[in-house]
Amino acid sequence: MTELDIISRTRSEVLSHRELTGENIFLAWGYPTAFFLLLEFLALELWNEDWCAWLWAGIPVVGIPLMIYFLNEDYERTHRRTLDQNVILVMWIFIGFASFIGGLSMGIADVFSQFYCMFQGLLIGMGCFMTGIILHFRPKTVCGIIASVLSVVPLFLQGDCWPWQLLVTAVITVIALIIPGHLFRKYVRNYEPV
Amino acid sequence: MSPFKFPVINPLLHNELRLKIMVVLDSLESADFMYLCQITDSTRGSVSSQITTLKDAGYLDVTKTGMGRISHTVCRITTKGREGLRTYEDGLRRIFSQEIPSPQQSDSCAYRSK
């Protein structure tokens, strides 16, 4: 066997035994995001105080440890990370940071109630769409498009009814992260590497 | 006819196990030690020594972390390693694709026949 045969055989062996992973990451972000947005909405409706508007900061506090736990679990199971998985991971870390920094800046600049929900909905929708494209998983792509379109709805809920933006963003989270997350989880469980 | 020039083949990659490790890591973002042993179908000792050789040459980036009582070794290919593998593969392709001239056709032989 020549060296060129070794190269082509090893390469095809690595690529053909590719297992799908990351089925829990979207749920690990989806459920805390939907939960904290609903909590913030209820708190604002009940008390309507300034501190209630900062409850969204609980999302990364719960989401990041959950994500690290599931990533370690995936690595222990497959013992490797593919280039696609790395692109998706880096993209979602970037989206998470952008969402956090954006929320913080908007809170300080006192425009949180106007733009934050649209901003977060659009980021989640775009992330979901691009993940679907990379993974060739159509439900994610479709859900990402729907979520991105719905992200403009909060712009029309201004003034006193702004807490309803949070409810719309929670619905966007369900569409972009929770529903495709469960579909992807089911797909991964039934997926058999070639 | 221009004389055939053999491309320089990197001796570091001209070892079956080292070549397999490099190709596996070139196809992935990272892989741990256990996966490399499994996919190359080699023993821990031989994989470990080849990883050390490749790491010393700057072809691999090796990170060791403690996961419970067992240490966890994660390997990544470096840019230098990726370039080295590309050059090696290109060199081999050039050797196999070009027709090596017979002694009668080569310039040196033509000189001798004079």
Interface residues (C-beta under 8 A of the other chain):
Chain A: T2 E3 L4 I6 I7 T10 R11 E13 V14 L15 H17 Y75 E76 T78 H79 R80 R81 T82 L83 Q85 N86
Chain B: H14 E16 L19 K20 V23 V24 D26 S27 L28 E29 S30 A31 D32 M34 Y35 Q38 I39 T40 M67 Y88 E89 L92 R93 F96
